């Protein structure tokens, strides 16, 4: 008579415990990487030039450099480039030294100031990129030293925003493929981590391209092909997997 209550109670204990065991079972998840890419032809060019002068005195160096800079700026403005797209991004004035050496020990005995060098760096934003070669050639002809050329996209941020959404959608699509292979469906997203924008700029045209240019022969013009800029966005996402 005393054992009957225990026989009735045991199934009740198991029934009550079963939901607790089910709740402790971890929800399966899948973590994927979503990507989006776009190749875009640039519509902006950035050209850097150097204008420099070396003279015996600092005053003469600055004066001569100022004349050269004026000639270069006049040429750029005369070619139709807006003033707001021309900027002086660097300026310097420093002494030029000559070293006296000991002929026996080949060691430097002393350094003597032989002159001064004034220098300005000018950066040009070119909205008509097809004119890059002609602008470089004309500006070199006006006395500047060519430094570099690079390209960019005027609506970069809008394009990257679009790629962000596409990268997230690509992550969800990949998660669905994995889930389908297991006979499951994609559930809510657990996490989304943006890895950031990446882009591959077109190769920079180096200063050596215009090395040895004969300015007396008049302006020169290069045929420059800007190519494309590759924009890329990626995300890491974790999704729950649920039964259909």
WOLIN-V895503 format. One record per pair of residues at least 12 apart in sequence whose ideal C-beta (glycine too) atoms are under 10 Angstrom apart, sorted by the first residue. I is the first residue (numbers start at 1). J is the second residue. Records with the same first field share a line. If there is no record, write none. Layout:
I = J + J
This chain:
27 = 187 + 188 + 190 + 240 + 241 + 242
28 = 179 + 182 + 184 + 187 + 239 + 240 + 241 + 242 + 243
29 = 175 + 187 + 189 + 190 + 191 + 238 + 239 + 240 + 241
30 = 174 + 175 + 176 + 177 + 178 + 179 + 182 + 184 + 186 + 187 + 190 + 237 + 238 + 239 + 240 + 241
31 = 171 + 175 + 178 + 190 + 191 + 193 + 236 + 237 + 238 + 239
32 = 170 + 171 + 172 + 173 + 174 + 175 + 176 + 177 + 178 + 186 + 235 + 236 + 237 + 238 + 239
33 = 167 + 170 + 171 + 174 + 193 + 195 + 234 + 235 + 236 + 237
34 = 164 + 166 + 167 + 168 + 169 + 170 + 171 + 172 + 173 + 174 + 175 + 192 + 194 + 195 + 233 + 234 + 235 + 236 + 237
35 = 163 + 166 + 167 + 170 + 171 + 174 + 195 + 198 + 232 + 233 + 234 + 235
36 = 160 + 162 + 163 + 164 + 165 + 166 + 167 + 168 + 169 + 170 + 171 + 231 + 232 + 233 + 234 + 235
37 = 163 + 166 + 167 + 198 + 199 + 230 + 231 + 232 + 233 + 234
38 = 153 + 159 + 160 + 162 + 163 + 166 + 199 + 228 + 229 + 230 + 231 + 232 + 233
39 = 200 + 227 + 228 + 229 + 230 + 231 + 232
40 = 152 + 153 + 155 + 156 + 159 + 199 + 228 + 229 + 230 + 231
41 = 129 + 151 + 153 + 202 + 226 + 227 + 228 + 229
42 = 129 + 150 + 151 + 152 + 153 + 154 + 156 + 201 + 202 + 226 + 227 + 228 + 229
43 = 126 + 127 + 128 + 129 + 151 + 152 + 153 + 154 + 155 + 226 + 229
44 = 85 + 125 + 126 + 127 + 128 + 129 + 150 + 151 + 152 + 153 + 154 + 156 + 226
45 = 124 + 125 + 126 + 127 + 128 + 129 + 130 + 131 + 132 + 133 + 135 + 136 + 149 + 150 + 151 + 152 + 202 + 205 + 224 + 226
46 = 85 + 123 + 124 + 125 + 126 + 129 + 132 + 148 + 149 + 150 + 151 + 152 + 204
47 = 76 + 81 + 122 + 123 + 124 + 125 + 126 + 132 + 135 + 136 + 139 + 144 + 146 + 147 + 148 + 149 + 150 + 205
48 = 89 + 90 + 121 + 122 + 123 + 124 + 144 + 145 + 146 + 147 + 148 + 149 + 150 + 204 + 207
49 = 69 + 72 + 76 + 120 + 121 + 122 + 123 + 124 + 135 + 136 + 139 + 140 + 142 + 143 + 144 + 145 + 146 + 147 + 148 + 207
50 = 72 + 90 + 119 + 120 + 121 + 122 + 144 + 145 + 146 + 147 + 148 + 207
51 = 64 + 65 + 66 + 67 + 68 + 69 + 70 + 71 + 72 + 73 + 88 + 91 + 118 + 119 + 120 + 121 + 122 + 139 + 142 + 143 + 144 + 145
52 = 64 + 65 + 68 + 69 + 92 + 117 + 118 + 119 + 120 + 121 + 143 + 144 + 145
53 = 65 + 66 + 67 + 68 + 69 + 116 + 117 + 118 + 119 + 120 + 143
54 = 96 + 114 + 115 + 116 + 117 + 118 + 119
55 = 96 + 115 + 116 + 117 + 118
56 = 96 + 113 + 114 + 115 + 116
57 = 115 + 116
58 = 93 + 94 + 95 + 113 + 115 + 116 + 117 + 118
59 = 93 + 116 + 118
60 = 115 + 116 + 118
61 = 93 + 94 + 95 + 96 + 115 + 116 + 117 + 118 + 119
62 = 91 + 93 + 116 + 118
63 = 118
64 = 118
65 = 91 + 92 + 93 + 116 + 117 + 118 + 119 + 120
66 = 118 + 120
67 = 143
68 = 118 + 120 + 142 + 143 + 144
69 = 88 + 91 + 118 + 119 + 120 + 122 + 143 + 144
70 = 142 + 143
71 = 139 + 142 + 143 + 144
72 = 86 + 120 + 122 + 124 + 138 + 139 + 140 + 141 + 142 + 143 + 144 + 145
73 = 86 + 88 + 120 + 122 + 139 + 142 + 144
74 = 142
75 = 135 + 138 + 139 + 141 + 142 + 143 + 144 + 219
76 = 122 + 124 + 126 + 135 + 138 + 139 + 142 + 144
78 = 138 + 142
79 = 124 + 126 + 131 + 134 + 135 + 138 + 139 + 142
80 = 128 + 131 + 135
81 = 124 + 125 + 126 + 127 + 128 + 131 + 135 + 139
82 = 125 + 127
84 = 125
85 = 123 + 124 + 125 + 126 + 127
86 = 122 + 123 + 124 + 125
87 = 121 + 122 + 123 + 124 + 125
88 = 120 + 121 + 122 + 123
89 = 120 + 121 + 122 + 123
90 = 119 + 120 + 121 + 122 + 123
91 = 118 + 119 + 120 + 121 + 122
92 = 117 + 118 + 119 + 120 + 121
93 = 116 + 117 + 118 + 119 + 120
94 = 116 + 117 + 118 + 119
95 = 111 + 112 + 113 + 114 + 115 + 116 + 117
96 = 112 + 113 + 114 + 115 + 116 + 117
97 = 110 + 111 + 112 + 113 + 114 + 115
98 = 110 + 111 + 112 + 113 + 114 + 115
99 = 111 + 112
100 = 112
119 = 145
120 = 144
121 = 144 + 145 + 147
122 = 139 + 144 + 147
123 = 147 + 148
124 = 136 + 139 + 149
125 = 152
126 = 149 + 151
127 = 154
129 = 149 + 151 + 152 + 224 + 226
130 = 223 + 224 + 226
131 = 221 + 224
132 = 149 + 151 + 205 + 221 + 222 + 223 + 224 + 226
133 = 149 + 205 + 209 + 220 + 221 + 222 + 223 + 224 + 225
134 = 219 + 220 + 221 + 222 + 223 + 224
135 = 149 + 219 + 221
136 = 149 + 205 + 209 + 210 + 213 + 219 + 220 + 221 + 222 + 224
137 = 210 + 213 + 218 + 219 + 220 + 221 + 222
138 = 218 + 219 + 220 + 221
139 = 210 + 219
140 = 210 + 213 + 215 + 219 + 220
141 = 213 + 214 + 215 + 216 + 217 + 218 + 219 + 220 + 221
142 = 215 + 219
143 = 215
144 = 210
145 = 207 + 210 + 211 + 213
146 = 205 + 206 + 207 + 208 + 209 + 210 + 211 + 213 + 222
147 = 204 + 205 + 206 + 207 + 210
148 = 204 + 205 + 206 + 207 + 209
149 = 202 + 203 + 204 + 205 + 206 + 207 + 209 + 222 + 224 + 226
150 = 201 + 202 + 203 + 204 + 205 + 226
151 = 201 + 202 + 203 + 204 + 205 + 224 + 226 + 227 + 228 + 229
152 = 199 + 201 + 202 + 229
153 = 199 + 201 + 228 + 229 + 231
156 = 197 + 199 + 229 + 231
157 = 197
159 = 197 + 199 + 229 + 231 + 233
160 = 196 + 197 + 199 + 231 + 232 + 233
161 = 233
162 = 231 + 233
163 = 197 + 231 + 232 + 233 + 234
164 = 194 + 197 + 233 + 234 + 235
165 = 233
166 = 233 + 235
167 = 192 + 194 + 195 + 232 + 233 + 234 + 235 + 236 + 237
168 = 189 + 192 + 194 + 233 + 234 + 235 + 237
169 = 235
170 = 233 + 234 + 235 + 237
171 = 189 + 192 + 234 + 235 + 236 + 237 + 238 + 239
172 = 186 + 189 + 192 + 237 + 239
173 = 186
174 = 186 + 237 + 239
175 = 187 + 189 + 237 + 238 + 239 + 240 + 241
176 = 239
178 = 239 + 241
179 = 239 + 240 + 241 + 242 + 244
180 = 244
182 = 241
183 = 241 + 243 + 244
184 = 240 + 241 + 242 + 243 + 244
185 = 239 + 240 + 241 + 242 + 243 + 244
186 = 239 + 240 + 241 + 242
187 = 239 + 240 + 241 + 242 + 243
188 = 239 + 240 + 242
189 = 237 + 238 + 239 + 240
190 = 237 + 238 + 239 + 240
191 = 236 + 237 + 238 + 239
192 = 235 + 236 + 237 + 238 + 239
193 = 234 + 235 + 236 + 237 + 238
194 = 233 + 234 + 235 + 236 + 237
195 = 232 + 233 + 234 + 235 + 236
196 = 232 + 233 + 234 + 235
197 = 231 + 232 + 233 + 234
198 = 230 + 231 + 232 + 233 + 234
199 = 229 + 230 + 231 + 232 + 233
200 = 227 + 228 + 229 + 230 + 231 + 232
201 = 227 + 228 + 229 + 230
202 = 224 + 225 + 226 + 227 + 228 + 229 + 230
203 = 226 + 227
205 = 222 + 224 + 226
209 = 222 + 224
210 = 222
